[in-house]
Amino acid sequence: MVEAVPYQDQPSALQCFERTFPSDVQESELVWHRDHATRRITVVQGSGWQFQFDNQIPRMIQPGDSWCVPAGVYHRIIRGCDDLVLSIQEI
């Protein structure tokens, strides 16, 4: 069974893609999760959104921000005001 996801992915380059979270996504859909690969994430668009690593305080993110999420580390996104677009590169 394939579960629905609260985002849309668009390939942009080898091992890179853009992920869009709509502004009307339900908070309950933005779940804690971990990825199998380390990822470099860059904010392309969005305001009022936050990113949180497990056991850390959420931090505001804005266009131009970039950070790495190591494989296997729990994290989540917290909804903001408009659509969030992320550029994601698997390392």
DOKOLGU-647223 format. One record per atom (N, C-alpha, C, O): residue in three letters; atom name; x, z, y. Coordinates in nm, 3 decimals, decimal comma. Each point is the difference from the previous one (the first is absolute). Layout:
! DOKOLGU-647223
ala/CA/X/Z/Y .
...
END
This chain:
! DOKOLGU-647223
met/N/0,083/0,000/-0,118 .
met/CA/-0,083/0,000/0,118 .
met/C/0,088/0,000/0,125 .
met/O/0,091/0,082/0,012 .
val/N/-0,116/-0,172/0,080 .
val/CA/0,076/-0,010/0,123 .
val/C/-0,073/0,077/0,110 .
val/O/-0,118/-0,024/0,025 .
glu/N/0,189/0,116/0,040 .
glu/CA/-0,061/0,079/0,107 .
glu/C/0,015/-0,072/0,133 .
glu/O/0,101/-0,065/0,026 .
ala/N/-0,200/0,078/0,059 .
ala/CA/0,005/-0,058/0,134 .
ala/C/0,101/0,079/0,083 .
ala/O/0,014/0,121/-0,015 .
val/N/0,055/-0,191/0,104 .
val/CA/0,096/0,064/0,088 .
val/C/-0,051/-0,011/0,144 .
val/O/-0,074/-0,093/0,033 .
pro/N/0,114/0,187/0,054 .
pro/CA/-0,051/0,001/0,137 .
pro/C/0,081/-0,086/0,098 .
pro/O/0,001/0,027/0,120 .
tyr/N/0,065/-0,128/-0,170 .
tyr/CA/0,085/-0,085/0,083 .
tyr/C/0,003/-0,141/-0,055 .
tyr/O/-0,048/-0,027/-0,110 .
gln/N/0,106/-0,063/0,190 .
gln/CA/0,022/-0,137/-0,043 .
gln/C/0,148/-0,031/0,014 .
gln/O/0,061/0,035/0,101 .
asp/N/-0,003/-0,099/-0,202 .
asp/CA/0,140/-0,039/0,004 .
asp/C/0,012/-0,149/0,022 .
asp/O/-0,079/-0,079/-0,051 .
gln/N/0,180/0,042/0,128 .
gln/CA/0,030/-0,141/0,026 .
gln/C/0,151/-0,017/-0,018 .
gln/O/0,078/0,059/0,074 .
pro/N/-0,035/-0,141/-0,172 .
pro/CA/0,145/-0,022/-0,017 .
pro/C/0,061/-0,058/0,126 .
pro/O/-0,061/-0,084/0,066 .
ser/N/0,183/0,129/-0,031 .
ser/CA/0,065/-0,054/0,119 .
ser/C/0,140/-0,052/-0,029 .
ser/O/0,049/-0,086/0,073 .
ala/N/0,016/0,135/-0,177 .
ala/CA/0,134/-0,046/-0,039 .
ala/C/0,031/0,059/-0,137 .
ala/O/-0,078/0,079/-0,054 .
leu/N/0,189/-0,117/-0,002 .
leu/CA/0,041/0,052/-0,130 .
leu/C/0,009/0,152/0,008 .
leu/O/0,072/0,053/0,086 .
gln/N/-0,141/0,017/-0,171 .
gln/CA/-0,005/0,146/-0,007 .
gln/C/-0,052/0,063/0,128 .
gln/O/0,026/0,118/0,026 .
cys/N/-0,099/-0,194/0,056 .
cys/CA/-0,062/0,052/0,123 .
cys/C/-0,146/-0,042/0,004 .
cys/O/-0,038/-0,106/-0,051 .
phe/N/-0,043/0,190/0,113 .
phe/CA/-0,140/-0,035/0,020 .
phe/C/-0,053/0,079/0,118 .
phe/O/0,057/0,103/0,038 .
glu/N/-0,166/-0,151/0,020 .
glu/CA/-0,069/0,073/0,105 .
glu/C/-0,124/0,063/-0,061 .
glu/O/-0,074/-0,064/-0,075 .
arg/N/0,053/0,190/0,107 .
arg/CA/-0,116/0,074/-0,049 .
arg/C/-0,085/0,041/0,120 .
arg/O/0,049/0,060/0,095 .
thr/N/-0,178/-0,094/-0,101 .
thr/CA/-0,092/0,033/0,108 .
thr/C/-0,105/0,099/-0,048 .
thr/O/-0,069/-0,022/-0,099 .
phe/N/0,059/0,133/0,174 .
phe/CA/-0,104/0,100/-0,022 .
phe/C/-0,102/-0,018/0,113 .
phe/O/0,038/0,010/0,117 .
pro/N/-0,166/-0,036/-0,148 .
pro/CA/-0,098/-0,017/0,106 .
pro/C/-0,033/0,132/0,069 .
pro/O/0,014/0,107/-0,058 .
ser/N/-0,056/-0,117/0,183 .
ser/CA/-0,030/0,121/0,079 .
ser/C/-0,117/0,080/-0,058 .
ser/O/-0,012/0,120/0,027 .
asp/N/-0,073/-0,185/-0,105 .
asp/CA/-0,116/0,070/-0,056 .
asp/C/0,021/0,050/-0,143 .
asp/O/-0,095/0,036/-0,068 .
val/N/0,221/-0,034/0,022 .
val/CA/0,028/0,050/-0,134 .
val/C/-0,042/0,148/-0,007 .
val/O/0,019/0,074/0,096 .
gln/N/-0,075/-0,034/-0,208 .
gln/CA/-0,041/0,139/-0,020 .
gln/C/0,122/0,088/-0,026 .
gln/O/0,088/-0,038/-0,077 .
glu/N/-0,083/0,154/0,140 .
glu/CA/0,111/0,094/-0,022 .
glu/C/0,018/0,031/-0,149 .
glu/O/0,113/0,018/-0,047 .
ser/N/-0,223/-0,012/-0,026 .
ser/CA/0,006/0,032/-0,143 .
ser/C/0,072/-0,107/-0,082 .
ser/O/0,042/0,025/-0,112 .
glu/N/-0,028/-0,145/0,169 .
glu/CA/0,070/-0,108/-0,069 .
glu/C/0,151/0,003/0,024 .
glu/O/0,076/-0,064/-0,072 .
leu/N/-0,033/0,139/0,172 .
leu/CA/0,142/0,009/0,034 .
leu/C/0,059/0,119/-0,074 .
leu/O/0,019/0,108/0,056 .
val/N/0,010/-0,129/-0,182 .
val/CA/0,038/0,108/-0,091 .
val/C/0,152/0,019/-0,005 .
val/O/0,078/-0,092/0,028 .
trp/N/-0,038/0,213/-0,066 .
trp/CA/0,140/0,026/-0,031 .
trp/C/0,040/-0,090/-0,116 .
trp/O/-0,076/-0,016/-0,096 .
his/N/0,194/-0,042/0,105 .
his/CA/0,047/-0,086/-0,108 .
his/C/0,152/-0,010/0,005 .
his/O/0,063/0,046/0,095 .
arg/N/-0,006/-0,105/-0,197 .
arg/CA/0,144/-0,028/-0,003 .
arg/C/0,018/-0,141/-0,054 .
arg/O/-0,082/-0,050/-0,077 .
asp/N/0,191/-0,012/0,118 .
asp/CA/0,028/-0,137/-0,039 .
asp/C/0,114/-0,004/-0,101 .
asp/O/0,082/0,091/-0,006 .
his/N/-0,080/-0,198/-0,073 .
his/CA/0,105/-0,014/-0,103 .
his/C/0,133/-0,048/0,057 .
his/O/0,104/0,018/-0,062 .
ala/N/-0,108/-0,080/0,181 .
ala/CA/0,121/-0,051/0,063 .
ala/C/0,019/0,065/0,137 .
ala/O/-0,097/0,039/0,064 .
thr/N/0,221/-0,027/-0,020 .
thr/CA/0,029/0,045/0,135 .
thr/C/-0,045/-0,109/0,096 .
thr/O/0,020/-0,119/-0,025 .
arg/N/-0,081/0,160/0,136 .
arg/CA/-0,054/-0,096/0,096 .
arg/C/0,046/0,032/0,142 .
arg/O/0,005/0,116/0,040 .
arg/N/0,027/-0,221/0,035 .
arg/CA/0,024/0,009/0,143 .
arg/C/-0,130/-0,043/0,068 .
arg/O/-0,049/-0,110/-0,023 .
ile/N/-0,006/0,197/0,105 .
ile/CA/-0,128/-0,025/0,064 .
ile/C/0,023/-0,010/0,151 .
ile/O/0,069/0,083/0,059 .
thr/N/-0,129/-0,186/0,002 .
thr/CA/0,007/-0,019/0,144 .
thr/C/-0,142/-0,022/0,052 .
thr/O/-0,075/-0,079/-0,055 .
val/N/0,040/0,151/0,161 .
val/CA/-0,132/-0,015/0,060 .
val/C/0,000/-0,124/0,089 .
val/O/0,081/-0,012/0,092 .
val/N/-0,172/-0,080/-0,121 .
val/CA/-0,016/-0,122/0,078 .
val/C/-0,106/0,021/0,107 .
val/O/0,017/-0,044/0,114 .
gln/N/-0,126/0,110/-0,150 .
gln/CA/-0,114/0,018/0,091 .
gln/C/-0,076/0,125/-0,041 .
gln/O/-0,004/0,034/-0,119 .
gly/N/-0,056/0,033/0,216 .
gly/CA/-0,085/0,115/-0,029 .
gly/C/0,025/0,114/0,097 .
gly/O/0,113/0,022/0,044 .
ser/N/-0,219/0,052/-0,012 .
ser/CA/0,015/0,116/0,086 .
ser/C/-0,080/0,117/-0,057 .
ser/O/-0,107/-0,018/-0,058 .
gly/N/0,162/0,136/0,078 .
gly/CA/-0,067/0,122/-0,045 .
gly/C/0,018/0,030/-0,148 .
gly/O/-0,052/0,101/-0,048 .
trp/N/0,124/-0,184/-0,025 .
trp/CA/0,023/0,022/-0,143 .
trp/C/0,114/0,100/-0,019 .
trp/O/0,085/0,016/0,087 .
gln/N/-0,086/0,050/-0,204 .
gln/CA/0,105/0,095/-0,034 .
gln/C/0,051/-0,028/-0,141 .
gln/O/-0,070/-0,056/-0,084 .
phe/N/0,194/0,098/0,061 .
phe/CA/0,062/-0,010/-0,132 .
phe/C/0,042/0,140/-0,040 .
phe/O/0,047/0,077/0,084 .
gln/N/-0,063/-0,044/-0,212 .
gln/CA/0,037/0,133/-0,046 .
gln/C/0,068/-0,006/-0,136 .
gln/O/-0,053/-0,058/-0,095 .
phe/N/0,172/0,119/0,087 .
phe/CA/0,065/0,026/-0,129 .
phe/C/-0,053/0,132/-0,053 .
phe/O/-0,044/0,085/0,077 .
asp/N/0,046/-0,067/-0,209 .
asp/CA/-0,043/0,124/-0,063 .
asp/C/0,080/0,117/0,058 .
asp/O/0,121/-0,011/0,021 .
asn/N/-0,188/0,121/0,004 .
asn/CA/0,060/0,123/0,053 .
asn/C/0,061/-0,016/0,138 .
asn/O/0,090/0,076/0,038 .
gln/N/-0,138/-0,174/0,039 .
gln/CA/0,044/-0,017/0,138 .
gln/C/-0,121/-0,016/0,091 .
gln/O/-0,110/-0,033/-0,045 .
ile/N/0,131/0,055/0,172 .
ile/CA/-0,106/-0,016/0,099 .
ile/C/-0,018/-0,149/0,027 .
ile/O/0,099/-0,073/0,007 .
pro/N/-0,224/0,024/0,007 .
pro/CA/-0,021/-0,141/0,032 .
pro/C/0,066/-0,035/0,133 .
pro/O/0,008/0,083/0,090 .
arg/N/0,039/-0,207/-0,079 .
arg/CA/0,060/-0,044/0,126 .
arg/C/-0,070/-0,127/0,046 .
arg/O/-0,036/-0,086/-0,080 .
met/N/0,019/0,076/0,212 .
met/CA/-0,060/-0,120/0,058 .
met/C/0,094/-0,118/-0,022 .
met/O/0,122/0,013/0,006 .
ile/N/-0,181/-0,129/-0,033 .
ile/CA/0,079/-0,122/-0,014 .
ile/C/-0,051/-0,102/0,101 .
ile/O/-0,117/0,002/0,038 .
gln/N/0,207/-0,090/0,004 .
gln/CA/-0,035/-0,102/0,099 .
gln/C/0,079/-0,126/-0,027 .
gln/O/0,100/0,003/-0,072 .
pro/N/-0,144/-0,116/0,127 .
pro/CA/0,070/-0,126/-0,023 .
pro/C/0,150/0,014/0,030 .
pro/O/0,041/0,055/0,103 .
gly/N/0,039/-0,106/-0,195 .
gly/CA/0,146/0,006/0,011 .
gly/C/0,061/0,111/-0,082 .
gly/O/0,119/-0,006/-0,031 .
asp/N/-0,197/0,109/-0,004 .
asp/CA/0,053/0,108/-0,083 .
asp/C/0,034/-0,054/-0,138 .
asp/O/-0,069/-0,088/-0,052 .
ser/N/0,177/0,142/-0,007 .
ser/CA/0,043/-0,044/-0,133 .
ser/C/0,058/0,119/-0,074 .
ser/O/0,067/0,085/0,059 .
trp/N/-0,092/-0,077/-0,190 .
trp/CA/0,051/0,107/-0,083 .
trp/C/0,001/-0,044/-0,146 .
trp/O/-0,064/-0,099/-0,037 .
cys/N/0,137/0,173/-0,045 .
cys/CA/0,005/-0,027/-0,144 .
cys/C/-0,082/0,104/-0,074 .
cys/O/-0,002/0,118/0,036 .
val/N/-0,065/-0,164/-0,140 .
val/CA/-0,072/0,088/-0,092 .
val/C/0,067/-0,016/-0,136 .
val/O/-0,016/-0,104/-0,064 .
pro/N/0,090/0,204/0,019 .
pro/CA/0,067/-0,010/-0,130 .
pro/C/-0,100/-0,011/-0,114 .
pro/O/-0,110/0,055/0,007 .
ala/N/0,148/-0,124/-0,111 .
ala/CA/-0,084/-0,014/-0,119 .
ala/C/-0,036/0,138/-0,053 .
ala/O/0,084/0,090/-0,004 .
gly/N/-0,209/-0,073/-0,035 .
gly/CA/-0,045/0,124/-0,063 .
gly/C/-0,035/0,113/0,095 .
gly/O/-0,035/0,109/-0,046 .
val/N/0,044/-0,130/0,177 .
val/CA/-0,029/0,105/0,098 .
val/C/-0,145/-0,013/0,047 .
val/O/-0,042/-0,107/0,044 .
tyr/N/-0,034/0,217/-0,053 .
tyr/CA/-0,140/-0,002/0,044 .
tyr/C/-0,009/-0,014/0,152 .
tyr/O/0,078/0,060/0,074 .
his/N/-0,175/-0,141/-0,030 .
his/CA/-0,022/-0,023/0,142 .
his/C/-0,142/-0,054/0,021 .
his/O/-0,069/-0,037/-0,096 .
arg/N/0,029/0,032/0,223 .
arg/CA/-0,131/-0,055/0,032 .
arg/C/-0,004/-0,046/0,145 .
arg/O/0,087/0,033/0,081 .
ile/N/-0,190/-0,111/-0,051 .
ile/CA/-0,030/-0,047/0,135 .
ile/C/-0,127/0,072/0,046 .
ile/O/-0,090/0,024/-0,080 .
ile/N/0,085/0,012/0,209 .
ile/CA/-0,118/0,064/0,057 .
ile/C/-0,057/-0,096/0,105 .
ile/O/0,071/-0,048/0,088 .
arg/N/-0,200/0,022/-0,098 .
arg/CA/-0,068/-0,102/0,081 .
arg/C/0,016/0,021/0,149 .
arg/O/0,002/0,112/0,051 .
gly/N/0,009/-0,226/0,018 .
gly/CA/0,012/-0,002/0,145 .
gly/C/-0,118/-0,069/0,065 .
gly/O/-0,112/0,004/-0,052 .
cys/N/0,137/-0,068/0,166 .
cys/CA/-0,106/-0,055/0,085 .
cys/C/-0,035/-0,145/-0,029 .
cys/O/-0,116/-0,040/0,014 .
asp/N/0,213/-0,039/-0,054 .
asp/CA/-0,023/-0,143/-0,021 .
asp/C/0,066/-0,042/-0,131 .
asp/O/0,046/0,086/-0,076 .
asp/N/-0,041/-0,215/0,049 .
asp/CA/0,064/-0,046/-0,124 .
asp/C/0,148/0,036/0,001 .
asp/O/0,066/-0,008/0,104 .
leu/N/-0,015/0,049/-0,220 .
leu/CA/0,142/0,029/-0,018 .
leu/C/0,060/-0,114/-0,080 .
leu/O/-0,050/-0,033/-0,108 .
val/N/0,157/-0,027/0,159 .
val/CA/0,072/-0,105/-0,072 .
val/C/0,142/0,050/-0,023 .
val/O/0,070/0,036/0,095 .
leu/N/-0,028/-0,034/-0,220 .
leu/CA/0,133/0,042/-0,038 .
leu/C/0,076/-0,115/-0,063 .
leu/O/-0,058/-0,077/-0,077 .
ser/N/0,185/0,065/0,107 .
ser/CA/0,088/-0,090/-0,071 .
ser/C/0,073/0,085/-0,103 .
ser/O/0,065/0,099/0,034 .
ile/N/-0,075/-0,138/-0,162 .
ile/CA/0,057/0,081/-0,107 .
ile/C/0,100/-0,083/-0,079 .
ile/O/-0,031/-0,109/-0,047 .
gln/N/0,153/0,162/0,035 .
gln/CA/0,105/-0,067/-0,076 .
gln/C/0,039/0,091/-0,116 .
gln/O/0,036/0,115/0,020 .
glu/N/-0,045/-0,168/-0,141 .
glu/CA/0,044/0,077/-0,117 .
glu/C/0,151/-0,016/-0,013 .
glu/O/0,054/-0,111/0,001 .
ile/N/0,013/0,225/-0,014 .
ile/CA/0,147/0,000/-0,007 .
ile/C/0,044/0,014/-0,145 .
ile/O/0,120/0,002/-0,028 .
END
